[in-house]
């Protein structure tokens, strides 16, 4: 009450006072409309934001799936599981390319194709990438070396095999198996296990041999990774496939993992010590050069594998592995057969602790023969 008989009405929402009740009602209605509009606006904003977020999530999922598909196809290509053919197809394609570029005559193409088809039919390697006699040449070299090598242990004879037109880029595991097998075939201890394998098998034949090992029940998990099929593909193989194949042949072996560095700056001194023990056990003594009866060792890391054929111990006690690399061509390996007195060609083989700095390594080492019961 204003005191002069006028009645004042106060807005419950903003404390405005007025003398007319209708005006106040209209004023309050405006407040309510404004509030309702604001709430509707908030709801609409929220709905829009949620819709935009849903669309963004959907797009991201779609992009992620696309990336995963592309990554999977890339891995399939990288590991030879993309159904693009195998050894034979790659060999022919690469020879055709050589003819197109004028680096091979058509008559040579047809001759090499006929040779390849014959070798594949018999399941044997053509021997064109093989270098023999390197271990014997090394043995002779070390007898005369008088600078810094205190001791050296060498595998029993090993032939070197390098990748050819048919397996360049993916065949290292198979080539290392051929190297290991070339040594086992020279050792009478393994005659009984290898009586069906008197010649070095071709890569497609090795693929079939691994498939046979899978069918016997070896490494079902590994087999499923390849859909139980290697033949006719460019699939990379590793330590587990080599282990399965050797065990199926009744050859006793072990896989040893060096799953993390054991030295400074990502090095693996324990790997070197393991190899030293492998060669020097039962071969200790005063001799500087020890030509052991030990087979070579299969050495695997991500993306490549090589064959350990010996180990040097320097006068300062540092160790140096001697490796056969399937990526090294015959022309280079031949240099080791006429070894110069300064040993420069040995750079091809020598690997010091600081040279092996992959995150992980695996080795497969052969150690005798399994009985039928042990194999089972």
Buried (B, 14 or more C-beta within 10 A) or exposed (E): EEEEEEEEBEBEEEEBEBEEEEEBEEBBEEBEEEEEEEEEEEEEEEEEEEEEEEEEEEEEEEEEEEEEEEEEEEEBEBBBBBEEBBBBEBBBBBBEEBBEEEEBEEEEBEEBBEEBEEBBEEBBBBEBBBBBBBBEBBBEBBEEBEEEBEBBBBBBBBBBBBBBBBBBEBBBBBBBBBBBBBBBBBBEEBEEBBEEBEEBBBBBBBBBBBBBBBEEEBBEEBBEEBEEEBBBBBBBBBBBBBBBBBBBBBBBBEBBEBEEBBBEEEBBBBBBBBBBEBBBEEBEEEEEBBBBEBBBBBBBBEEBBBBBBBBBBBEEEBBBBBBBBBBBBEEBBBBBBEBEEEBEBBEBBEBBBEEBEBEEBBBBBBEEBBEEEEBE
